[in-house]
Amino acid sequence: MSRTHMERVVDARLRILENEVPDTVRDHEIITDDGLDRGVITVHDLEGHVLYVEFVESEESLTRPGALEQFNEATSSGCRALVIVPDEARSAAELLSRGGNPSIELVSYGVVGIYLLI
């Protein structure tokens, strides 16, 4: 079975996290809504406390209803939220500026080290 683009992106990020935060547990899922794939990676400490949540988005999945609320909800419990978008995603900053919690971090795939030959 061939893997989707989002599965490859999330797998690449998980490999990076293994080195960046080795003493953690990383759960992930690929969510498909209306044909749009996105990934969610939750990083826990060894006691099971959530340290942060990473939302791996495509430029298209950022436009889904409820995206901003989901990002804000992750920060409401005090954990860090990181939204990772393709390098060319210009709509992400605009979306977060319309009501995103200022503690939500926005970075591109390249900034976190995701480089795929597609």
C-alpha positions as CSV (number, residue, x, y, z in Angstrom):
1,M,0.0,0.0,0.0
2,S,1.5,3.3,-1.0
3,R,1.7,6.0,1.7
4,T,0.2,9.4,1.3
5,H,2.2,12.6,1.2
6,M,1.0,13.5,4.8
7,E,2.0,10.1,6.1
8,R,5.5,10.6,4.7
9,V,5.7,14.1,6.2
10,V,4.6,12.9,9.7
11,D,7.0,9.9,9.5
12,A,9.8,12.3,8.7
13,R,8.9,14.6,11.6
14,L,8.7,11.6,14.0
15,R,12.3,10.5,13.0
16,I,13.5,14.1,13.7
17,L,11.7,14.1,17.1
18,E,13.4,10.8,18.1
19,N,16.7,12.7,18.1
20,E,15.4,16.1,19.3
21,V,13.5,14.8,22.3
22,P,14.7,11.2,22.9
23,D,13.2,10.7,26.4
24,T,9.6,11.2,25.4
25,V,6.7,9.2,24.0
26,R,5.3,10.4,20.7
27,D,1.8,9.5,19.6
28,H,0.5,10.4,16.1
29,E,-2.4,10.1,13.9
30,I,-3.3,11.0,10.3
31,I,-6.8,12.6,10.2
32,T,-8.7,12.8,6.9
33,D,-11.6,15.3,6.7
34,D,-13.4,16.0,3.4
35,G,-10.4,14.6,1.5
36,L,-7.8,16.7,3.3
37,D,-5.1,14.9,5.3
38,R,-3.4,16.4,8.3
39,G,-1.3,15.0,11.1
40,V,-1.3,15.4,14.8
41,I,1.7,14.5,16.9
42,T,1.4,14.6,20.7
43,V,4.6,14.5,22.7
44,H,4.4,13.2,26.3
45,D,7.0,12.9,29.0
46,L,7.7,9.5,30.4
47,E,5.0,10.0,33.1
48,G,2.4,10.6,30.4
49,H,2.0,14.4,30.8
50,V,1.5,16.2,27.5
51,L,4.4,18.5,26.7
52,Y,3.3,19.8,23.4
53,V,1.2,19.1,20.3
54,E,2.3,19.5,16.8
55,F,-0.2,20.0,14.0
56,V,1.2,19.0,10.6
57,E,-0.9,20.7,8.0
58,S,-1.1,21.1,4.3
59,E,-1.9,24.5,2.8
60,E,-5.4,23.2,2.1
61,S,-6.1,21.6,5.5
62,L,-5.4,25.0,7.1
63,T,-8.7,26.3,5.6
64,R,-10.9,23.6,7.2
65,P,-13.5,24.8,9.6
66,G,-12.4,24.6,13.2
67,A,-8.6,24.6,12.5
68,L,-7.9,27.7,14.5
69,E,-10.1,26.5,17.4
70,Q,-8.2,23.2,17.5
71,F,-4.9,25.0,17.7
72,N,-6.2,27.3,20.5
73,E,-7.7,24.4,22.4
74,A,-4.3,22.7,22.6
75,T,-2.8,25.8,24.3
76,S,-5.7,26.2,26.7
77,S,-4.4,23.4,28.9
78,G,-1.0,25.1,29.1
79,C,0.9,22.9,26.7
80,R,2.8,24.2,23.7
81,A,1.3,24.0,20.2
82,L,3.3,24.0,17.1
83,V,1.7,24.3,13.6
84,I,3.9,23.0,10.9
85,V,3.0,24.0,7.3
86,P,4.6,23.7,3.9
87,D,7.3,26.2,3.1
88,E,5.0,27.9,0.6
89,A,1.9,28.1,2.8
90,R,1.2,31.8,3.0
91,S,-2.3,31.5,4.5
92,A,-1.0,30.2,7.8
93,A,0.2,33.4,9.2
94,E,-3.0,35.2,8.2
95,L,-5.1,32.5,9.8
96,L,-3.3,32.7,13.1
97,S,-3.4,36.5,13.1
98,R,-7.2,36.3,13.0
99,G,-7.5,35.0,16.5
100,G,-4.8,32.5,17.2
101,N,-3.4,32.3,20.7
102,P,-0.1,34.2,20.6
103,S,1.7,31.2,22.1
104,I,1.0,29.1,19.1
105,E,4.2,28.6,17.1
106,L,4.1,28.6,13.4
107,V,7.0,27.0,11.4
108,S,7.5,25.6,8.0
109,Y,8.5,22.1,7.1
110,G,12.0,23.2,6.2
111,V,12.5,25.0,9.5
112,V,11.9,21.8,11.4
113,G,14.0,19.8,9.0
114,I,11.4,18.1,6.9
115,Y,12.7,17.7,3.3
116,L,11.0,15.3,1.0
117,L,11.7,14.4,-2.5
118,I,8.3,14.1,-4.0
